[in-house]
Amino acid sequence: MQKHGIFNIDINDVSSTMLLTLYCHARESRSADPIIDDPRAVEITAALNRQLAGSADRMYRDLADGKLNKKLITFITLRARQFDRYTQDFLSSRPDGSVVNLGCGLDTRFWRVDNGSARFYDLDLPGVIKIKRKLMSETDRYRMIASSVLDFRWMDLLKQHGSSPCLFLAEGLLMYLEKDSVRDLLLKLQTEFPGSELVCEVVHESVVNGWLKGAMNLRMQGELHLGQEATFVSGVRDGHEMESWSPGINLLSEWSHFDSDEKKLGWARLFGKIPGMRRVQWTVHYRLG
Ligand SMILES: C[S@@+](CC[C@H](N)C(=O)[O-])C[C@H]1O[C@@H](n2cnc3c(N)ncnc32)[C@H](O)[C@@H]1O
């Protein structure tokens, strides 16, 4: 299903979630003691406000009106900061390495982590990249790729740039893809870019098939006013499940929001004490050998 356009460019329900994360980054950047400092997100949301304010879409209007749940802002920005840290760690040992942000949305990580020599690729569906190109420009070290992550021809393009090994990031992407597709993607990344690393967010399979499914959908459609198709379709048992797909996939680390002692989590920190809650939606880091 296509959503109302931004700059008259239609995007689907899943792509529209990128606006939530962008607005969370911008709002947090303007708060006291910000978890993330993202001046580009502030600029971009200012440019988008006029587009969203007149929209027939409730979520768009809420964003333009500054209506955003504070806990959501904290969760989203803690995750973004953690992905920034993974990127900075990778670049500290490979200052001129390549980082590929899969399902990048309107995220501005390049400007948050750029070290002056890394190459950075932002990949998303063609409609999203069309919008992104209206808001920011490419440079010799920052490129956008307009493609589904599942149309593997983008990998040839990356290889033409001689970019290997790479750090692949998938922040808020894999849970929207069918499990077979996620598996094909990982195996293909492993074959095409040996020695690379992957940092990806995953959800537990109970969010997709089990007792947490209803609660998650209520939150996404009921509270956030996302479209019906913005729903999680694949999850994993644990961080080791993806390792079992190939002997070359090795789990390096896992991260949960509840590993942070961030004050802004407030009472939500208690969730981290409930068994299993640290592994409902979390981040995993693999080497693709
Ligand atoms: C929750 S948003 C996350 C955006 C960004 N990573 C962030 O954290 O701000 C999900 C993103 O995945 C993208 N996406 C969904 N399916 C995709 C696919 N098959 N290929 C590439 N991108 C996809 C959407 O367009 C959207 O931008």
The ligand as an SDF file (V2000), in Angstrom:
LIG
                    3D

 27 29  0  0  0  0  0  0  0  0999 V2000
   12.2080    1.7010   10.6600 C   0  0  0  0  0  0  0  0  0  0  0  0
   12.8150    2.4020    9.1690 S   0  0  0  0  0  0  0  0  0  0  0  0
   14.4930    2.5570    9.6930 C   0  0  0  0  0  0  0  0  0  0  0  0
   15.2410    3.6300    8.9780 C   0  0  0  0  0  0  0  0  0  0  0  0
   16.6590    3.8580    9.4950 C   0  0  0  0  0  0  0  0  0  0  0  0
   17.4420    2.6570    9.5070 N   0  0  0  0  0  0  0  0  0  0  0  0
   16.6160    4.4700   10.8630 C   0  0  0  0  0  0  0  0  0  0  0  0
   16.9290    3.7820   11.8430 O   0  0  0  0  0  0  0  0  0  0  0  0
   16.2610    5.6500   10.9450 O   0  0  0  0  0  0  0  0  0  0  0  0
   12.8440    0.9960    8.0490 C   0  0  0  0  0  0  0  0  0  0  0  0
   13.5060    1.3060    6.7180 C   0  0  0  0  0  0  0  0  0  0  0  0
   13.6940    0.0730    5.9900 O   0  0  0  0  0  0  0  0  0  0  0  0
   13.4570    0.3490    4.6320 C   0  0  0  0  0  0  0  0  0  0  0  0
   13.1580   -0.8960    3.9090 N   0  0  0  0  0  0  0  0  0  0  0  0
   12.1170   -1.7390    4.0870 C   0  0  0  0  0  0  0  0  0  0  0  0
   12.1770   -2.7610    3.2150 N   0  0  0  0  0  0  0  0  0  0  0  0
   13.2860   -2.5550    2.4650 C   0  0  0  0  0  0  0  0  0  0  0  0
   13.9040   -3.2600    1.4060 C   0  0  0  0  0  0  0  0  0  0  0  0
   13.3790   -4.3980    0.9130 N   0  0  0  0  0  0  0  0  0  0  0  0
   15.0430   -2.7570    0.8650 N   0  0  0  0  0  0  0  0  0  0  0  0
   15.5940   -1.6170    1.3440 C   0  0  0  0  0  0  0  0  0  0  0  0
   15.0620   -0.9050    2.3630 N   0  0  0  0  0  0  0  0  0  0  0  0
   13.9190   -1.3660    2.9180 C   0  0  0  0  0  0  0  0  0  0  0  0
   12.2930    1.2940    4.6550 C   0  0  0  0  0  0  0  0  0  0  0  0
   12.1180    1.9670    3.4330 O   0  0  0  0  0  0  0  0  0  0  0  0
   12.6800    2.2110    5.8200 C   0  0  0  0  0  0  0  0  0  0  0  0
   13.4400    3.3010    5.4020 O   0  0  0  0  0  0  0  0  0  0  0  0
  1  2  1  0
  2  3  1  0
  2 10  1  0
  3  4  1  0
  4  5  1  0
  5  6  1  0
  5  7  1  0
  7  8  2  0
  7  9  1  0
 10 11  1  0
 11 12  1  0
 11 26  1  0
 12 13  1  0
 13 14  1  0
 13 24  1  0
 14 15  1  0
 14 23  1  0
 15 16  2  0
 16 17  1  0
 17 18  1  0
 17 23  2  0
 18 19  1  0
 18 20  2  0
 20 21  1  0
 21 22  2  0
 22 23  1  0
 24 25  1  0
 24 26  1  0
 26 27  1  0
M  CHG  2   2   1   9  -1
M  END
$$$$
